[in-house]
Amino acid sequence: MTMPSPNPASPVGDPIARAAGRTAAVAGVYCIVVLALLLANAVASLTADPLRAHRLTAMQVELNRTPRNETLRQDLRRLDHAIRIEYFRGRAFAVRGAFLLAGGVAVFLLALEIARRRRGTAPVPRPDAPDQAWADSLVARRSVTVLAVGLGATLLVLVVLGRHDLSAEYARQADAGWAMPRRAQAVTGAAVPVVTAPPPGAIAGGLPPLAGPGVAAGAVPAALPGPATPVGGLLSPGGTTLQPLPVPAPAAGAAATPRPGPAALAGAPVALAPIVMAGAEREWPQFRGPGGTGEATGAAPPVEWDGASGRGVVWKTAVPLPGHGSPIVWGDRVFVAGADRTRREIYCFSASDGRLLWRRAVPPRQGGGEVRVFSGSTHAPATMVTNGRMAFAIFVDGVIAGVDMNGTLVWTRDLGPLDNNYGHASSLVMYGNGVIIQLDQGMAPEDGRSRLLALDAATGNTVWEVARPVSSSWSTPVLVRAGARELLITAAKPLVIAYDPRSGTEVWRAEVLGGEVAPAPTFGSGLVYAVNLGANLAAIRPDGSGNVTGTHIAWLGQENLPDIVSPLYSEGLLFLCTSDGTITCFDARTGTKLWEHHLDKPVSSSPVVAQRRVYLTDTEGRTIVFEVAREFRRLAANSLGEPVHATPAVVGERIFMRGERHLFCLGK
Amino acid sequence: MPVTPAPNPRPDLFNTIDVVLLVVVMALAAYYVLGRRSRREAWVLVLFSVLYFGFYRAGCVCSVGSIQNVALAAVTPGYALPFAAGAFFILPLVFALFFGRVFCAAACPLGALQDLVLHRPKRVPGWLDHSLSVLPYIVLGVGVLLAATGSMFLVCEYDPFVGFYRLSGPIGILIFGGVLLAIATVVGRPYCRYLCPYSVLLRWCSSLARWRVRVTPDECVQCHLCADACPFGAIKPPQAERVGVNYRRERSSLSKLLVALPVVVALGAYGGWLAGPALARTHHAVRTADRLWQEDRGLVRGTTDETTAFRRLGEPYGAAYARAVAVRRQFSWGSATLGAWCALVIVLKLAALRRRRTRVDYEADASACVACGRCFASCPVDLARKTGQPVELILERRASG
């Protein structure tokens, strides 16, 4: 210790110096003793650490094995208590000891310094002290060089360690298969067995149609007037596959126009096109339109309206039972489903004047417990699908029904009981003559409850069914033609899986998702996009097979991810909207964020696009219309005057929007 | 964010008090050391810092560690630099720009602790001092890299003295601190001189200081007493032109070094780039992903707490690997920068050792002087000015013991 006092010239026999020296000696011995006790305590504390108590752990394991062993339980509690007491006693001892040691050290140093000063001599002037600076610098050059060599050797060791790191194979795969420097790539290398389709009728031996009003089991209705284009795709003769759909003529509109692939991506870009049912190009036959992507081809919907004053409202009709499923439109018919705790109904309205043409009750499931529906949802959250000859609706409890265009109930099936926290909400998709259902269930992928089914539209019988290694999801699959292949893209935790829609055979999978997946996947710019909050926005090249996680992820994003609202692709741009109303626009090829805009209102409806205008409705019924552009340009904001959770349907010059209580037709 | 072994957060009011006290201590130190040229009061401030910033505040927040907060905040948009950390980072540097290292003199609890145990200072050989003085630059580079990538707050985790202030800590760190304190009894402030990353910044700033420590404001009598009194080797003796030194060859050597500088720096950057994957394993995301990979392929047995927690979260493995790959890329760039930085420091140090210097008097090295004020009491000229006695008389008394 250095004291600020001047240095006294003291005789060697100075009693103060002598006393200080003895004090220092005593303090030194004291410090050694305290230090030894502290070390002993530290060693003892290791055995008393509750986290390292092997006996305690063994007893816990034993108790887990025999949970009714009360004696063991009491013994465990006593031991746990004793160990904790010992542990905290040791800690208290250490703190007290540390204080005592600090005091001892302080006394030791102080005494030592006093003794040194009393006994020491003043420094002597050394005007002729040798100058070592130059000699030191000469030696220092060598020593610094040695240090540099040491650093270089350390660097070399790190380089070798880095290059021979077997556990970082995933990183090397990412480096090899990734051309985008800005974003990370997800990689796994596990081989994935391809799921084969089981034979039809695999669901509980094929449940019989439920009895109910208007049921005409097995009867296929006659074709209805209206758009008369025959529905493409039929059940194969063997009954286990669906026949591919005919490719719509290019003149059918932009929805069928292949979306350009990204030149920047590795490998040849794959042209993607929606798979649209023949005759449905100008209809809105399913969730998010003919291609399932939210794009309204050839439509010219209104930009402004006002629900309160009635401006721009063609008609407004009450819907008897609530539901969050979107309206679907075919010809002059608008379909929605509604339900409450006890009733399930399908409604058909006239598209021209909003009249309720018919309503059809669907028998609820028999014998099952009531399905839990969380406060913000309904018993009819899924959107119907139609092929122009029949319409199909699925409800929260897994009851699915097919009705003809006149409201005759053709068949029903009960796919429940479902192990799904919020009930079934995935909307139906049609491929050929099959109705495809993403029936994901279970808390974890390992539960083995999730399935993907294709039902024969005419009879409701299973065409194919495959197990899915995913947990519950609420996402709607989308069909896409990728080059020569037709794919059914599904999204759930943890996988995006592409299937051959004809047979349900898995084509590829990518492990990029997590959480409770509700947003539907979409595609464009040669990429398939899947997203969910807490996981990723993943852009996947669809031309792979097997596990493509390590090879076909073009980019990943983690910013402003939605958990309900589906993404929208249009003209090289990708739009996301979070549930709290943050709209984010990305460059779809690169994942570069271009802009974000805050609505400051909750949103659960998905966006649609028509005429380069995006329509996005918040839960209060305000629809914001903005341009498809690389910067945010708002065109209008229209209030419906009623809460909205459903995604609008856009056909021709009209928008069909389902409010909480009414169905609206907007336009002229 | 990296996990730091920090005490619980304090209310904003107390953080403000800490900052105010820091300013007060540094201002008083500047006044006593530079104005009154007195070490006695500065010593009281040292005691205060040990007790308040050390024991009471448990060594946190400290300016040395604040480098990491600043580095993390600079590259992480989601991390807001805490007010106290920002103030503790910038204020000592501002003071150093004007008054030299008055922060080291009295306000730094790490330096103060070493100062208190300094008993019989010995001179560190010049060559060793030169070599070891490179280490703080490297610690600074590594600390900034690890903090900026969110891996760890290295400087805090391996703070050798904070365990004493908190009366607990990992046994390894306590031993490390104990060894350093033992060395500090004979070598002045070993941590500050050879390890402290903040000292690098303080050196730069204090070298520009206008009002810094001068051994004597009067004429130096070149008695060498101040150089003997300084335990930190910060008093530089007079240096004349040397006979027998081939300055032409020295100049040539210096020129070659400076010409080679870009190449060496580029080599360092390349080496750093290649070392990035290994350094990336300091990041928990990389460690977790690596472990997951190994576990899934049967390369290791059992699971760790991290992998167990990750699996229970139900996140896709792809997300873990994606995060790890992103971190690895960060590290590639960061390590390249670190490699370039280390190469630059080494080359500039070698160049500095070839610089031709001349000095006519004993001078406190502006960058190395920690403004402790020990040299004032040893200087006969300073004593003569204070006491009114002739310098010759004082020297004569000193010479006679």
Interface residues (C-beta under 8 A of the other chain):
Chain A: M1 T2 M3 P4 S5 P6 A9 A42 R91 A94 V95 A98 F99 A102 V105 L109 L112 E113 R116 T121 A122 P123 V124 P125 R126 P127 A129 D131 Q132 A133 W134 A135 D136 S137 V139 A140 R141 R142 S143 V144 T145 V146 L147 A148 L151 G152 L155 L156 L158 V159 L161 G162 R163 D165 L166 S167 A168 E169 Y170 A171 A174 P181 R183 A184 Q185 A186 V187 T188 A190 A444 S471 K493 P494 L495 A510 E511 V512 L513 G514 G515 G534 A535 N536 A538 T549 I553 L556
Chain B: S38 R39 R40 A42 W43 D115 L116 V117 L118 H119 R120 P125 G126 W127 L128 D129 H130 S131 V134 I138 F164 L167 S168 I171 V221 Q222 C223 H224 L225 A227 D228 A229 P231 K236 P237 P238 Q239 R242 V245 G268 G271 G272 L274 A275 G276 P277 A278 L279 A289 D290 R291 W293 Q294 D296 L299 G314 E315 P316 Y317 G318 A319 Y321 A322 R323 A324 V325 A326 R328 R329 G339 C342 I346 K349 L350 L353 R354 R357 R374 A377 S378 P380 L395 R398 A399 G401
